[in-house]
Amino acid sequence: MSNPNDRLSYEEKKELPDSVFGLPERREYPMPDAAHVRAAEAYFRYCPEELKPRLARTILERASEFGVDVESPAVLHYAQK
C-alpha cells in the first residue's frame, strides 16, 4: 500500500487545514496530496458506515484535484448515495 515514509507525523497533521480532511470534524482521512488520496481510498473500509457517503464524495473531489483515478467499487458506490 503506502510507504511508511509517506505518513504524516502528528505535528504535520496538526498543521493541516480542516479542508484537506475527508472527515474534517474528526480530522480523519487527510488528503493533502495524491498519495494521501490513494491512502484514504485504501482505508475507506474502516470509515463508520454513516459517514461513508460523505467521505466517498470527498475522496472523489480530492482525487479529481490531484488527477487520481479512484478504482474502489465501494468508494464509487457510496459516492452515489
N, C-alpha and C positions, 0 to 999 in steps of 0.2 A: 504494500500500500504506500503510505507516505514515509519519507525519510525522517528518522527521529530529529535530524538537524533542522527540519522544516517546522518543527514545533515552536510555538510561541512561548516565551518564558512568561512567568506571572507578571513581571514588570512590563513586558511588551504588550501583553494582553490588556493590562490595566490602562495603558495609554491609548488604546484604540477607541475611536468614537462609537457610540451605540449603533450608529447607522451601518456599520460593517458586520454586525452580528445577525445571524439568521433568526435568533430569538433575542432581540435587544433587551427586553425587560429582564431576562435571565442572564444576559451577556454570555450566551452559549452559541456555538457554531460560528466562530469568527471566520470571515471571508474577506480578508484584506487583499488577497491576490488569487491567481488562478489555482495555485497548489492547494490553497485552503478551501476553495470552492469544491475541488475534487475530494478533499478530505470530508467536507460536510456531506457530500453525496454518499461517500463510503460509510459514514457514521449515521446516516439518516435513520436507519432501523432502530436506533436507540432513543430517538425522539419520542416523547409521550404522544400517544395516539391523537389526543385532541389538538395538539399543536402541529401535527404533520402537514395539514393542508397549507398553513401559513409558511412553514419552513420550506416546503416544496416550492412554493411560488417565489420565495426569496432566493432560493438556490438558483432557480431558472433566471431570475433577474440579474443576479450577480454573475452567473455563467455567461449571459449574453454580453455583459460589460467587458469580461475578460476573454471572450472568444473560446469558451469551454463548451464542448459538446456533452450534454447530460444524457447518459445512456441508461440510467437506472429506471426500470419499469415502475418501481414503487414511487420514485420522485415524480415521474411523469403522470402517473395515475392520481396521486394526491394533489398535484397542482391543478387538476381539473375540478376538484371539489369546491 
